[in-house]
Amino acid sequence: MGVMTKTIAAALLAALAPAAQAQDYAPPAPPIAPADMVNYCVYGGLIYSVGSQICIMKGSPPIYCDQPAAAQRPGEPRPRASWTTSQPPATINCSNDPVIGGPTRPYR
């Protein structure tokens, strides 16, 4: 092969390389069906189940994902789960939360 043939072949190869077909990308399905989202709470783009507790600020009360037991009247949809500060019997202590508030005691 001559120099000119090699140059043309290299130029064609370089020109055709970016033209490769991209694969179709389908976004993943949501982990929970939209109709079932009434049974979950959302905070910071994350999904929490009923009964979950999180600390949003050191020293503040934890927030609790709660949902009323049933619809008020037959045939009505179940009420949406929502965040509340009403404390269930066993709660987390946000005053000592090392994730948000830093270490609870000095490192030795």
HURADA-V631619 format. One record per pair of residues at least 12 apart in sequence whose C-alpha atoms are under 10 Angstrom apart, sorted by sequence separation. I is the first residue (numbers start at 1). J is the second residue. D is the distance in whole Angstrom. If there is no record, write none. Layout:
i:I j:J d:D
i:I j:J d:D
This chain:
i:37 j:49 d:10
i:40 j:52 d:10
i:51 j:63 d:10
i:52 j:64 d:6
i:53 j:65 d:6
i:67 j:79 d:7
i:68 j:80 d:8
i:69 j:81 d:10
i:43 j:56 d:10
i:51 j:64 d:6
i:52 j:65 d:5
i:53 j:66 d:9
i:67 j:80 d:6
i:68 j:81 d:7
i:50 j:64 d:8
i:51 j:65 d:5
i:52 j:66 d:8
i:66 j:80 d:9
i:67 j:81 d:4
i:68 j:82 d:9
i:32 j:47 d:9
i:49 j:64 d:10
i:50 j:65 d:5
i:51 j:66 d:6
i:66 j:81 d:5
i:67 j:82 d:6
i:31 j:47 d:9
i:48 j:64 d:10
i:49 j:65 d:7
i:50 j:66 d:5
i:51 j:67 d:9
i:65 j:81 d:7
i:66 j:82 d:6
i:67 j:83 d:9
i:48 j:65 d:7
i:49 j:66 d:9
i:50 j:67 d:7
i:65 j:82 d:6
i:66 j:83 d:6
i:67 j:84 d:10
i:49 j:67 d:10
i:64 j:82 d:8
i:65 j:83 d:5
i:66 j:84 d:7
i:63 j:82 d:10
i:64 j:83 d:5
i:65 j:84 d:6
i:66 j:85 d:9
i:63 j:83 d:6
i:64 j:84 d:5
i:65 j:85 d:9
i:66 j:86 d:9
i:62 j:83 d:10
i:63 j:84 d:6
i:64 j:85 d:6
i:65 j:86 d:9
i:43 j:65 d:10
i:62 j:84 d:9
i:63 j:85 d:5
i:64 j:86 d:7
i:66 j:88 d:10
i:41 j:64 d:9
i:42 j:65 d:9
i:61 j:84 d:10
i:62 j:85 d:6
i:63 j:86 d:8
i:64 j:87 d:7
i:41 j:65 d:6
i:61 j:85 d:7
i:62 j:86 d:9
i:63 j:87 d:8
i:64 j:88 d:8
i:40 j:65 d:8
i:41 j:66 d:8
i:60 j:85 d:10
i:61 j:86 d:9
i:62 j:87 d:8
i:39 j:65 d:10
i:40 j:66 d:9
i:41 j:67 d:9
i:61 j:87 d:8
i:39 j:66 d:9
i:40 j:67 d:8
i:64 j:91 d:9
i:39 j:67 d:7
i:63 j:91 d:10
i:64 j:92 d:10
i:38 j:67 d:9
i:39 j:68 d:10
i:54 j:83 d:10
i:62 j:91 d:8
i:63 j:92 d:10
i:51 j:81 d:10
i:53 j:83 d:9
i:61 j:91 d:9
i:62 j:92 d:7
i:50 j:81 d:7
i:52 j:83 d:9
i:53 j:84 d:10
i:61 j:92 d:9
i:62 j:93 d:7
i:63 j:94 d:10
i:49 j:81 d:9
i:50 j:82 d:9
i:51 j:83 d:10
i:53 j:85 d:9
i:61 j:93 d:8
i:62 j:94 d:6
i:48 j:81 d:10
i:50 j:83 d:9
i:60 j:93 d:9
i:61 j:94 d:6
i:62 j:95 d:10
i:53 j:87 d:9
i:59 j:93 d:8
i:60 j:94 d:6
i:61 j:95 d:8
i:48 j:83 d:10
i:53 j:88 d:9
i:58 j:93 d:9
i:59 j:94 d:5
i:60 j:95 d:7
i:58 j:94 d:5
i:59 j:95 d:4
i:51 j:88 d:9
i:54 j:91 d:10
i:55 j:92 d:8
i:57 j:94 d:7
i:58 j:95 d:5
i:59 j:96 d:8
i:53 j:91 d:8
i:54 j:92 d:8
i:55 j:93 d:8
i:56 j:94 d:8
i:57 j:95 d:9
i:58 j:96 d:7
i:59 j:97 d:9
i:38 j:77 d:9
i:39 j:78 d:8
i:41 j:80 d:8
i:42 j:81 d:9
i:52 j:91 d:10
i:53 j:92 d:7
i:54 j:93 d:10
i:55 j:94 d:6
i:58 j:97 d:7
i:38 j:78 d:8
i:39 j:79 d:8
i:40 j:80 d:8
i:41 j:81 d:6
i:42 j:82 d:8
i:43 j:83 d:9
i:54 j:94 d:8
i:55 j:95 d:9
i:57 j:97 d:9
i:58 j:98 d:9
i:38 j:79 d:7
i:39 j:80 d:6
i:40 j:81 d:6
i:41 j:82 d:6
i:42 j:83 d:9
i:56 j:97 d:10
i:58 j:99 d:9
i:59 j:100 d:10
i:38 j:80 d:4
i:39 j:81 d:5
i:40 j:82 d:8
i:41 j:83 d:7
i:55 j:97 d:8
i:57 j:99 d:10
i:58 j:100 d:6
i:59 j:101 d:8
i:37 j:80 d:8
i:38 j:81 d:6
i:39 j:82 d:9
i:40 j:83 d:10
i:54 j:97 d:10
i:57 j:100 d:7
i:58 j:101 d:5
i:36 j:80 d:10
i:37 j:81 d:9
i:38 j:82 d:9
i:55 j:99 d:9
i:56 j:100 d:8
i:57 j:101 d:7
i:58 j:102 d:9
i:55 j:100 d:8
i:56 j:101 d:10
i:55 j:101 d:10
